[in-house]
Amino acid sequence: GFHDAYIELGELCRGTMQAVDVYCKFLFSEELSFDDAYIFGEMVQILMKLEEYDDPRLEKSLIGYGTVMGWNSLETYVKKLENAYKTALLRNVYCAVNKKSPEDSDVQQYFKFKLW
């Protein structure tokens, strides 16, 4: 379906910001699927590799990928973002993926533990 067309087009510009531009045009549904996760994952890989940590599409892509694949699937990226001191981004992604409020006491404890 539509996923395949975007994936094929993205493959043509593999690993570039143009691929991210292509993937971003994809209209994701409310209920995310593994195909959606693939597209989010491609965007995450490219943006992280190019160290585009402040690109707003990175947060959206991390959230989309993590929502489908689980928080633990983001571990490698979390470590890189911690090393780059992107704590606000990490907090937003953690709360969105885990569907928790930043005000939640467990979340606050976790952020303190992680030094976020």
C-alpha positions as CSV (number, residue, x, y, z in Angstrom):
1,G,0.0,0.0,0.0
2,F,1.0,3.6,0.7
3,H,3.8,2.5,3.1
4,D,5.6,0.7,0.3
5,A,5.5,3.7,-2.0
6,Y,7.0,6.0,0.7
7,I,9.6,3.3,1.7
8,E,10.7,2.9,-1.9
9,L,10.9,6.6,-2.5
10,G,12.9,7.0,0.8
11,E,15.2,4.2,-0.3
12,L,16.2,6.3,-3.3
13,C,17.6,9.0,-1.1
14,R,18.8,6.5,1.6
15,G,20.5,8.1,4.6
16,T,20.0,11.7,3.6
17,M,17.8,14.5,4.9
18,Q,15.9,14.2,1.6
19,A,14.8,10.7,2.8
20,V,13.5,12.3,6.0
21,D,11.6,14.9,4.0
22,V,10.0,12.0,2.0
23,Y,9.1,10.0,5.1
24,C,7.7,13.0,6.9
25,K,5.1,13.5,4.2
26,F,3.6,10.1,5.1
27,L,0.2,10.5,6.8
28,F,0.2,8.2,9.9
29,S,-3.0,6.9,11.2
30,E,-4.1,7.1,14.9
31,E,-3.4,3.4,15.4
32,L,0.3,2.9,14.6
33,S,1.4,-0.3,12.9
34,F,4.8,-2.0,12.4
35,D,4.9,-0.5,8.9
36,D,4.6,3.0,10.6
37,A,7.4,2.0,13.0
38,Y,9.6,1.1,10.0
39,I,9.2,4.6,8.6
40,F,9.7,6.3,12.0
41,G,12.7,4.1,12.5
42,E,14.3,5.1,9.2
43,M,13.8,8.8,10.2
44,V,15.3,8.2,13.6
45,Q,18.4,6.4,12.2
46,I,19.1,9.1,9.7
47,L,18.6,12.1,12.0
48,M,20.7,10.4,14.8
49,K,23.5,9.5,12.3
50,L,23.6,13.0,11.0
51,E,23.4,14.3,14.7
52,E,20.3,16.4,13.9
53,Y,19.2,16.3,17.5
54,D,17.4,19.6,17.4
55,D,15.3,18.7,14.3
56,P,11.7,18.6,15.6
57,R,11.1,15.5,13.4
58,L,13.4,13.6,15.7
59,E,11.1,13.8,18.7
60,K,8.1,12.8,16.7
61,S,9.9,9.9,15.1
62,L,11.3,8.6,18.4
63,I,7.8,8.8,19.9
64,G,6.3,7.0,16.9
65,Y,8.9,4.3,16.9
66,G,8.9,3.8,20.6
67,T,5.1,3.7,20.8
68,V,5.0,0.7,18.5
69,M,8.3,-1.1,19.5
70,G,8.5,-0.1,23.2
71,W,10.7,2.2,25.2
72,N,13.5,-0.4,25.4
73,S,13.9,-0.3,21.6
74,L,15.2,3.3,21.9
75,E,18.0,2.4,24.3
76,T,20.9,3.1,21.8
77,Y,19.4,6.4,20.8
78,V,18.7,7.4,24.5
79,K,22.4,6.9,25.3
80,K,23.5,9.1,22.4
81,L,21.0,11.8,23.4
82,E,22.1,11.6,27.0
83,N,25.7,12.2,25.9
84,A,24.5,15.2,23.9
85,Y,22.6,16.5,27.0
86,K,19.2,16.5,25.2
87,T,17.3,16.0,28.4
88,A,14.2,17.9,27.5
89,L,13.8,15.8,24.3
90,L,14.4,12.6,26.3
91,R,11.8,13.6,28.9
92,N,9.2,14.4,26.2
93,V,9.8,11.1,24.4
94,Y,9.7,9.1,27.6
95,C,6.4,10.5,28.7
96,A,4.8,10.2,25.3
97,V,6.0,6.6,24.7
98,N,5.0,5.5,28.2
99,K,1.8,7.6,28.2
100,K,2.6,9.2,31.5
101,S,2.5,12.8,32.8
102,P,5.8,14.5,33.5
103,E,4.2,15.4,36.9
104,D,3.7,11.7,37.8
105,S,5.8,11.0,40.9
106,D,7.2,7.8,39.4
107,V,8.3,9.7,36.3
108,Q,9.9,12.4,38.5
109,Q,11.9,9.7,40.3
110,Y,12.9,8.1,37.1
111,F,14.1,11.5,35.7
112,K,16.1,12.1,38.9
113,F,17.6,8.6,38.6
114,K,18.6,9.3,35.0
115,L,19.8,12.8,35.8
116,W,17.4,14.3,33.3
